[in-house]
């Protein structure tokens, strides 16, 4: 089974990219972030024509998450959750569903804007609430996959210039501590099971020829529970879609599981 995550930065704009990539890569399950679409405008028919069923939680202009599953190989979505229990938040940033043996949680983590900003405080609070939610999910679902755009570089290997970034947004110690609190539940960064070197990124700014110069960040993650760790076979960052015309600033990340 191939699982993928991709911040498409507007599904309306990037739908041709998505359908092309689905045809090329043939993933079984895909988590999308920043769809930026109201639910009534979600391209259900286009994705069905590509061979995928979908569940989604969207809003106009901002945020938005979705899960796709191949209709010919994967069972229907079950036990869908679109909100963190007890958190009154209109932003569409979380989507969970059971797909066969897997419990999949798609996250679009708050950016935070700048250290000290009110959006930064909101990010840290949101992460703490997500941790509580994931702790409960992991108790019920040992085969847990948590994936998405985390808007946090786990460590300095995931930053093209750790000195220049220092303790700025996406790299600050409180953000990294919030992410570690989640992985400390018993979740593993699947990419790091296979690659330990620095210099592997999933996001590049549109400016300064950042992609060509590999001035990037690794902020798109696929975390797996301890029960799935022995079943992980390969993890990768697919840079190809970032080379296409009018690309998302993110590129897909993938995990192959023996399921």
N, C-alpha and C positions, 0 to 999 in steps of 0.2 A: 504494500500500500504506500502510495506517495502522498504526503501531506504538504501543503504549501501555504504560505502567507504572503500577501502583497498589499501594500498601501498604494492604491491606484490613483489617488489624488484626482478624483472626479471620474466616476464610472461612465458618466455621459460622454466625456471626452475620450476616455481610454477603453471603451467597450470593444472597438476593433482590435486593440492590442490584447485585451483579455481573451477574446475568442480565438485569436491567432495563437496565443500562448497555450491555451487549453488544448488546441488541436496538436500543437507541437510537443508539449510536455506530458500530456495525458495524466494529470494528477487525479487522484481519487477524491480528495477533500481539499478545498481551498477556503482560506479565511481572507476576506477583503476588509480594508479599512479606508476611511475617507471616501466613501461612495458619493457623498454630497447629493443625495437624491431622496425626495419624499417617497414613501412606500408605494404610493399610487403610480409613480413613474419608474419603478424598478423594472429592468428589462427581463422579465420572467420568460417571455416567449423567445427572445434571442438566445438566452442561455439554455432553454429547453432544446432549441434547435441545435445547439452545440453539444447537447447530451448531458446537461446538468440540471438538477433541481436545486432550488434555493430557498433559504429563509433569510430574513433581513430585518433590520431596524434602522430606519433612516430619518433624516430631517433635511429641510431645504438649505442648501448652500454650504453647510458645515457638517463635519463628523460623518457618521453613518458606518455601519458594519454589516457584513453579510457572510453567510456560510454557503458554499456550494458543494454538492456531492454528485459524483457520476451516477446517472440514473440506471445504467446497465450493470453496475457492480456493487452499489451501496444501497442499504435499506433506507427507508424513509426516516426523516428526522423525528426524534422523540424528545419529550420533556424540554421544550424550548423555553429559555429564560432570556428576557431582554432588559431586565433591571436588576441591580443589586438590591436584595431584600432590605427594606428599611431606609434606603437612600433615595430621597426625593430629588431627582436630578433629570431635567429634560434632555440633557445631551445624550445622544445615541452613541455610546462608547463600548458597550459590552453585549455579547450575544453568546449564549451557551446552548448546546444541543447534544443529545446522544445520537451517535451514528454507529450502529452495530455494537462492537465491543468497546468503542471509544466514547469518552465524554470529552467534548471539544469546547473550549472557551476562547472566544475571539475578543481581543482587547485592542482598543485604540486609546492609548494612555494620553493623558493631558500633556501638552507641550510644556506649559509653565511660564513661557515668555522670558522671564529673567529671574535670577535669584533675588528673593525679597519681594517680588511682585505678588499681588493678591492671587494671581493665577498660579503662582508657584505654591502658595499655601494650599490652594484648592487641589493642586496636583498631589501633594504629600498626603492630604486628608483622603483623597480619592484612592490613592494607593493603599492606605491603611484599611479602608473599607473593602477594597478588592482582596486584600490578604485574608480578611475574615471570611469573605465569601469562598475563596479558594480552599481555605482550610476545611470548611464544611463540605465542599465538593469532593475534595480528596478523600475524606472519610467515607463518602458514599460511592465514589468512583475511583478505584485504584488505577485504572487505565485512563489517566487524565492527561490531556494535551492542552496546554495554555500557550497561545500564539498570537502574534500581532505586532503592531508598531508600539514599542514600549517607550519611545522617546527618552531612553536612558542608555548610555554606553556602559556596559557592565564593568569594564576596567580600561586601563590605558591602552591595551592592545587594540581596542575597538575605536580608537581615535587617530586620525592621520597625523595630528600634531598635538600630543598631550600637553606640551609646555604652553603652546599658544592658547589652547582651550582652558588649561588650568582647572579651576573649580567653577567654571561658568555653567549655565543651564545645560542640561543633559549629561553633565559630568560631575555635578556637585556631590560632595559626600552624603548629604541627606537623601538625595535621589538614589544614589547607589545603595545606600543602606536600606531604603524602601524596597528596592528590587531584591537585595539579598534576603530581606525578611520573607519575601515570597519564595525564593529558591530554597531557603532554609526549611520550608515546610516539607521538603523532600522532592523538589522538582529540579531537573537537570537541564542546563543549556545544551541542547542536542548538538549544536554546531561544534561546541568545545569538546564533545566526546571524540571528535574526529580531527579537528584542526586546532592546534595550540599556538600557532604563529600569529603575529600582528599583521596588519595590512589587509585584512578581509573586511569589506564594507558592504552595506546594503542601501545606503543613502548618500547622495552627492548633491550639493547645491547646484542650481542651474547656472550660477555665476562663476566667473574666474576659470572657466574651462575645468571645473572641479572633477568631472568624471574622467576626462582625458588624463588629468594629472593625478588621479586616484586620491583626491583630497576628500575623503569620505568618513562616514561613521557607520558602525554596526549597531543599529537600534531596532532592527526587526528580528525577533527571536521566536524560536519554537522550544518551549519547555515541556519536558515529559516527566511523569511520575516514575518512581523507583521500579514499579512493576513493568514498565515499558522499556527501561534502560537496556536489558539484555536483548530486546527485540529490535533495537535500532541498528540499521545496516549502513546507512550513509546519510550525510547532511551536506548541503551545498547552497551557494548563492549563485543564482543564474543571472549573470550580468548582461545577457544578450538583449532583453527588452529595454534596458537603459540606453542602448545604442539606436533605438528606433526613432523615427521622426515624432516630435511632440511627446516625448516619454514622460511617465511619472518620474519624480525625483527619487523614488524608491524602486527597487527591483525585487523579484520574487526570491524568497528563501524556501528551501525544501528539506524534507526529511523522509527517508524510506524506512518503513517499519515492516517487520516480518509478521504480518497478520493476514 
